[in-house]
């Protein structure tokens, strides 16, 4: 796991999820309100984020008048 200080995003390899670290990443996303980018084969695969962060992003889109 590595953190990109510029964008405040934590990067993790998909293989780490099967090595027992999935719970650690889920806890980090929830407790620290962190965004975690899972990378598979050197390609962005999926993003983990807290529910509060998700709500914040959707509210911004609604304020801008964009449909979800």
VENBEL-V955872 format. One record per pair of residues at least 6 apart in sequence whose C-alpha atoms are under 6 Angstrom apart, sorted by sequence separation. I is the first residue (numbers start at 1). J is the second residue. If there is no record, write none. Layout:
i->{I & I}
j->{J & J}
This chain:
i->{3 & 39 & 3 & 38 & 2 & 3 & 38 & 2 & 38 & 1 & 37 & 1 & 36 & 36 & 35 & 35 & 33 & 29 & 30 & 29 & 14 & 11 & 13 & 14 & 9 & 10 & 11 & 12 & 13 & 14 & 9}
j->{9 & 45 & 10 & 45 & 10 & 11 & 46 & 11 & 47 & 11 & 47 & 12 & 47 & 48 & 48 & 49 & 50 & 49 & 50 & 50 & 38 & 36 & 38 & 39 & 35 & 36 & 37 & 38 & 39 & 40 & 36}
